[in-house]
Amino acid sequence: MFFFFAGGVEQQVRQVLKSGAGRCIVCRSPADLVEYDKVLKLFFVPVWRWPGKEPSMYCNNCKLFFPHSYALPPRPETTVPEALRCRFCDRPVESEFSFCPFCGSAL
C-alpha cells in the first residue's frame, strides 16, 4: 500500500503588538512585534493551530519570523532629505546615482 502525504507546520501572525518595533535582520525593513500561531496543514488545509510560546518579530517585506532579541533597533530619525534615500531599502544614497547601490532599484 502506498500513501502520499502533503503537509507541514507554518507560522501565522495572530495579533500585532507593536508596529515598527525593530528592523529585520535580513532586509533591514521595519519589523513588527507580533503574537503568532503555529498551524498544522494537511494538503494545504489548516487542521490544527496552537499559540507560539512568546512574542516574535515579523517582517512584512520578506515574511520572516525571528526572535525579539535578534531585532535591530528601529531606524533613528535622520536629517537626510527624502530625495537622497532609496524608496525601497530606505538607505541613504548620493544624489548623482541613478540606481541604488544596495538594492539595485531605480531612484
C-alpha positions in Angstrom: 0.0 0.0 0.0 1.3 3.5 -0.9 0.4 6.7 1.0 1.1 10.2 -0.3 1.3 12.9 2.4 1.5 16.7 1.8 1.5 18.8 4.9 3.6 20.9 7.2 3.7 23.4 10.0 3.6 27.1 9.3 3.7 30.3 11.5 0.9 32.9 11.0 0.5 36.3 12.6 -2.3 36.4 15.2 -2.0 39.9 16.5 0.3 42.9 16.1 1.5 44.1 19.5 3.7 46.9 18.4 4.2 48.2 14.8 7.7 49.2 13.8 9.3 47.8 17.0 12.6 47.0 15.2 14.2 46.2 11.9 14.5 42.9 10.0 17.8 41.1 10.3 17.8 40.2 6.6 16.3 43.1 4.6 16.6 45.8 7.3 13.0 47.0 6.7 10.7 47.8 9.6 9.5 44.8 11.6 6.5 44.4 13.9 6.4 42.7 17.3 3.6 40.1 17.0 1.9 37.2 18.7 1.8 34.2 16.3 0.2 30.8 15.9 1.7 27.6 14.6 -0.6 26.0 12.1 -0.6 22.3 11.0 -1.7 22.0 7.4 -2.6 18.8 5.6 -3.0 19.1 1.9 -2.8 22.9 2.3 -5.9 23.0 4.6 -5.4 24.3 8.2 -6.2 21.4 10.6 -4.8 22.4 13.9 -3.4 25.7 15.4 -1.7 26.4 18.7 -0.2 29.6 20.0 3.5 30.4 19.9 5.5 30.5 23.1 6.4 34.2 23.2 6.0 37.2 21.0 8.2 37.3 18.0 9.3 39.9 15.4 7.8 39.7 11.9 9.0 41.4 8.7 6.2 42.2 6.3 8.7 42.7 3.5 10.4 39.3 3.5 7.8 37.4 5.6 10.4 36.3 8.2 9.7 35.5 11.8 12.7 35.9 14.2 13.2 36.3 18.0 12.8 39.8 19.5 16.4 39.6 20.9 17.8 39.4 17.3 16.0 42.5 16.1 18.0 45.6 15.0 16.9 48.8 16.8 14.4 51.0 15.0 16.0 53.4 12.5 16.7 56.7 14.1 15.2 59.8 12.6 18.0 61.4 10.5 18.3 64.8 8.7 18.9 63.2 5.3 16.3 64.5 2.8 13.9 62.0 1.3 15.4 62.8 -2.2 18.7 61.2 -1.0 17.1 58.0 0.3 16.2 54.9 -1.7 12.4 54.4 -1.5 12.8 50.6 -1.4 15.6 49.8 1.1 15.5 53.3 2.8 19.2 53.7 2.8 20.9 57.0 2.1 22.4 57.3 -1.5 24.4 60.0 -3.2 22.5 62.4 -5.4 24.4 61.6 -8.6 23.4 57.9 -8.5 20.6 56.7 -10.9 20.3 53.3 -9.2 20.6 52.3 -5.5 24.0 50.7 -4.9 22.4 48.5 -2.2 19.3 47.0 -3.7 19.7 48.0 -7.4 16.3 49.7 -7.8 15.9 52.8 -9.9 15.9 56.1 -8.0 
